[in-house]
Amino acid sequence: MKKEKIRNLIDIKDFSVKEIDELIKVANDIITNREKYSHKCDGKILATLFFEPSTRTRLSFESAMLRLGGKVLGFSEAGSSSTAKGETLGDTIETVSGYADIIAMRHPKEGAPVVASKRASVPIINAGDGGHNHPTQTLTDLLTISREKKRLNNLTIGLCGDLKFGRTIHSIISAMSRYDNIKFILISPDELKLPDYTITEVLEKNNIEYVETNNLEEYMSDLDILYMTRVQKERFFNEADYLRLKDYYILDRKKLDNAKKDLCIMHPLPRVSEINPDVDDDPRAKYFTQAHNGVYIRMALILKLLEVK
């Protein structure tokens, strides 16, 4: 029988700013008091249903649950599930709901987590749906920004690369647009510009200042955050277009000459060629710290959705 009032995370807007701030507070407490949380989910099971490849998101979810004392089951590709036999997503979810207390799901089809939530009797976490949303990556990003910049307002944020298909980009714009005095510099080739609906429904609707450019260096000195993304081969129908655009932007040490000393360089990973390894040793490079922060914010999220105090 379906439980009432199950809380899911499908879209970052499912959580209020206050709730996000509370998650960040809990994540920070976990970072400094890990032992305090090591048995909070004893006896609980997380199912990771990944119908699309993932390293950081899947493993960080599994690490999060294991660090909370819980257990994990699941699969890492659609071919190893009954989907390969023709089972519907709804049937998979309803079945797995009987095996686990909470489900983290990644799916290549946009909107799949909404379908899943209608059939689930346990909380559903969207771990990425096509080019649409990636709310737990955004929570990771917000935790990283708040730790590095000590604030989530009064920021100029450069988003560079694939702004059209990048679900991490769409989610972070939705999230940061709810904080005060945010400005976005949208850096992309014309073919990978931010979709018009995001500009209309998020930026313009909320009176968020933004600039569209195809020049990475033009606004470098203005940026508090530089969020790099890869051009995603899996989102292209035409390989020739992918090959033409994949190396459009490459961040190296030279391009950082005019950047602020406290610039925070982020990337959801994996990177391909868009950040030169010579940037890795720059103290402003925070993308591996960002990846590690994902474990702690996902621990906080699991606690919240399972209503563990």
C-alpha positions in Angstrom: 0.0 0.0 0.0 1.4 3.4 -1.0 2.5 5.5 1.9 1.2 9.0 2.2 3.2 12.2 2.0 6.4 10.6 0.7 9.0 13.3 0.1 11.0 13.0 -3.1 13.8 15.1 -4.7 13.0 15.3 -8.4 13.8 18.9 -9.1 15.9 21.3 -7.0 12.9 23.5 -6.7 11.2 20.7 -4.6 13.2 22.1 -1.7 12.8 25.6 -0.3 15.9 27.9 0.2 15.5 27.3 3.9 15.5 23.5 3.4 18.6 23.8 1.2 20.4 25.9 3.8 19.5 23.3 6.5 20.9 20.5 4.3 24.1 22.5 3.9 24.3 23.0 7.7 23.9 19.3 8.3 26.5 18.4 5.6 29.0 20.8 7.3 28.3 19.1 10.7 28.9 15.7 9.1 32.2 16.9 7.7 33.4 17.9 11.2 31.6 15.1 13.2 31.6 12.0 11.0 31.4 9.5 13.8 28.2 11.1 15.2 26.4 10.0 12.0 28.0 6.5 11.4 24.9 4.6 12.6 22.1 6.9 11.7 20.8 4.5 9.0 21.5 1.2 10.6 19.0 -1.3 9.1 18.1 1.0 6.1 18.7 0.1 2.4 19.4 2.4 -0.5 18.7 1.1 -4.0 20.8 2.8 -6.8 19.1 2.3 -10.1 21.4 3.7 -12.8 20.0 3.2 -16.3 22.9 5.4 -17.5 26.6 5.2 -16.7 27.9 7.1 -13.7 31.0 7.0 -11.5 30.9 9.9 -9.0 27.1 10.2 -8.5 26.5 6.4 -8.0 29.6 5.8 -5.9 29.0 8.9 -3.8 25.4 7.8 -3.1 26.7 4.3 -2.1 29.5 5.8 0.0 26.9 8.2 1.7 24.6 5.3 2.7 27.5 3.1 3.9 28.9 6.0 6.0 25.5 6.3 7.6 25.6 2.6 8.6 23.1 1.5 5.9 23.3 -1.0 3.0 23.2 -0.6 -0.7 21.8 -2.7 -3.6 21.2 -1.9 -7.3 22.6 -1.9 -10.8 24.9 0.4 -12.8 23.6 0.0 -16.3 20.2 -0.7 -17.9 21.5 -3.9 -19.6 21.9 -5.6 -16.2 18.3 -5.0 -15.2 15.0 -6.5 -16.4 14.6 -3.4 -18.6 16.7 -5.4 -21.1 13.8 -7.9 -21.1 11.2 -5.2 -21.7 10.1 -4.4 -18.2 8.6 -1.0 -17.8 10.2 1.6 -15.5 7.0 1.7 -13.4 7.1 -2.0 -12.8 10.8 -1.9 -11.9 10.2 0.9 -9.4 7.2 -0.7 -7.8 9.2 -4.0 -7.3 12.3 -2.3 -5.9 10.2 -0.3 -3.5 9.6 -3.5 -1.7 13.4 -4.2 -1.4 14.7 -0.8 -0.3 13.8 2.2 2.0 14.9 4.8 -0.5 15.8 4.9 -4.3 18.4 7.0 -6.2 17.8 6.8 -9.9 19.5 8.0 -13.0 17.7 7.7 -16.4 18.5 8.9 -19.9 14.8 10.0 -20.4 13.8 13.4 -19.2 10.9 13.1 -16.8 11.6 9.5 -15.8 11.9 10.3 -12.1 8.4 11.8 -12.1 7.1 8.6 -13.6 9.0 6.6 -10.9 7.7 8.8 -8.1 4.1 7.9 -9.0 4.8 4.2 -8.6 7.2 4.2 -5.7 6.2 3.6 -2.1 9.6 5.0 -0.9 11.4 8.3 -1.5 12.8 8.8 -5.0 16.0 10.8 -5.6 16.6 12.1 -9.1 20.3 11.3 -9.8 20.0 12.8 -13.3 17.4 12.6 -16.0 18.6 13.1 -19.6 19.6 16.8 -20.2 16.9 18.0 -17.8 17.9 18.0 -14.1 20.6 16.9 -11.7 19.4 18.2 -8.3 21.9 16.3 -6.1 24.8 17.7 -8.1 23.4 21.1 -7.5 23.2 20.5 -3.8 26.9 19.4 -4.0 27.6 22.6 -5.9 25.9 24.8 -3.4 27.7 23.2 -0.5 31.0 23.7 -2.3 30.2 27.4 -3.1 29.1 28.1 0.5 32.2 26.5 1.9 34.6 28.2 -0.5 33.0 31.7 -0.7 31.2 31.7 2.7 28.0 32.9 1.0 25.4 32.0 -1.6 24.5 35.6 -2.6 26.3 38.5 -4.2 28.1 36.3 -6.8 29.0 36.5 -10.5 29.0 33.0 -11.9 30.5 32.0 -15.2 28.9 28.9 -16.8 31.0 27.6 -19.6 30.6 24.9 -22.2 27.5 22.9 -23.0 24.7 25.0 -21.6 22.1 23.4 -23.9 22.2 19.8 -22.8 24.0 20.3 -19.4 21.6 19.2 -16.7 24.0 20.4 -14.0 23.8 23.9 -15.6 20.0 23.9 -15.7 19.8 22.8 -12.1 22.3 25.3 -10.7 20.7 28.2 -12.5 17.3 27.3 -11.0 18.9 27.0 -7.5 21.1 30.1 -7.6 18.4 32.3 -9.0 16.7 32.1 -5.7 19.5 33.9 -3.9 20.1 37.6 -3.9 22.3 39.6 -6.3 23.3 36.8 -8.6 24.7 37.5 -12.1 25.4 34.8 -14.7 27.9 35.0 -17.5 26.7 32.3 -20.0 29.7 31.2 -22.1 29.1 28.8 -25.0 29.2 28.4 -28.7 26.0 29.4 -30.5 25.0 25.7 -31.0 25.1 25.0 -27.2 23.5 28.2 -25.8 21.2 28.0 -22.8 17.7 27.0 -23.9 15.3 29.9 -24.4 12.8 28.5 -21.9 15.4 28.6 -19.1 16.2 32.2 -20.0 12.5 33.2 -20.1 11.2 31.1 -17.2 14.1 31.3 -14.8 16.4 34.2 -15.5 14.1 36.9 -16.9 11.1 35.8 -14.7 13.3 36.4 -11.6 15.0 39.5 -12.9 18.4 37.8 -12.8 21.1 39.7 -14.6 22.9 37.7 -17.3 25.3 38.0 -20.3 25.6 35.6 -23.2 29.0 35.4 -24.8 31.2 32.9 -26.7 34.4 34.4 -25.2 35.8 32.6 -22.2 38.4 35.2 -21.3 36.3 38.4 -21.9 34.6 38.3 -18.5 37.2 36.3 -16.5 38.2 39.1 -14.2 34.6 39.6 -13.1 34.0 36.0 -12.0 33.6 34.7 -8.4 32.8 31.2 -9.7 33.8 29.6 -13.0 31.8 26.5 -13.7 33.2 24.5 -16.5 31.3 21.6 -18.3 32.2 19.1 -20.9 30.6 18.8 -24.3 28.6 15.6 -23.9 29.0 13.2 -26.7 26.0 11.1 -25.5 23.7 14.1 -26.1 24.6 14.5 -29.7 22.8 12.9 -32.6 25.5 13.9 -35.1 29.1 12.9 -34.3 30.5 15.5 -36.7 28.9 18.2 -34.6 30.3 16.7 -31.4 33.8 16.6 -32.8 33.6 20.2 -34.1 32.5 21.5 -30.6 34.2 19.2 -28.1 37.4 21.3 -27.8 35.7 24.7 -28.2 36.8 25.8 -24.7 39.9 24.6 -22.9 40.8 26.3 -19.6 44.5 26.5 -18.9 46.7 28.5 -16.5 47.3 31.2 -19.0 43.6 32.0 -19.3 43.5 32.5 -15.5 46.1 35.4 -15.5 43.4 38.0 -15.1 41.1 36.0 -12.8 40.5 36.9 -9.2 42.8 35.4 -6.6 39.8 33.8 -4.8 38.1 32.5 -8.0 36.5 29.1 -7.4 36.9 26.8 -10.4 34.3 24.1 -10.5 33.3 21.2 -12.8 30.8 18.4 -12.2 33.2 15.8 -13.7 34.1 13.8 -15.7 36.3 16.2 -17.6 37.7 15.4 -21.0 39.8 18.2 -22.4 38.0 21.3 -21.2 40.3 21.8 -18.2 44.0 21.4 -18.8 45.8 19.3 -16.1 48.1 22.3 -15.5 45.1 23.9 -13.7 44.9 21.1 -11.1 47.6 22.5 -8.9 46.1 26.0 -8.8 44.6 26.6 -5.4 41.5 28.0 -7.1 40.8 24.6 -8.6 38.0 23.1 -6.5 36.5 20.4 -8.7 37.9 17.4 -6.8 36.9 19.0 -3.5 33.5 19.5 -5.1 33.3 15.8 -6.0 34.2 14.8 -2.4 31.5 17.2 -1.0 28.9 15.2 -2.9 29.1 12.4 -0.3 28.3 14.7 2.6 25.4 16.5 1.1 23.9 13.2 -0.1 24.3 11.9 3.5 22.3 14.9 4.7 19.7 14.4 1.9 19.2 10.7 2.8 18.7 11.6 6.4 16.1 14.2 5.5 14.1 12.0 3.1 14.1 9.1 5.6 13.2 11.5 8.4 16.1 10.5 10.5 16.9 13.0 13.2 
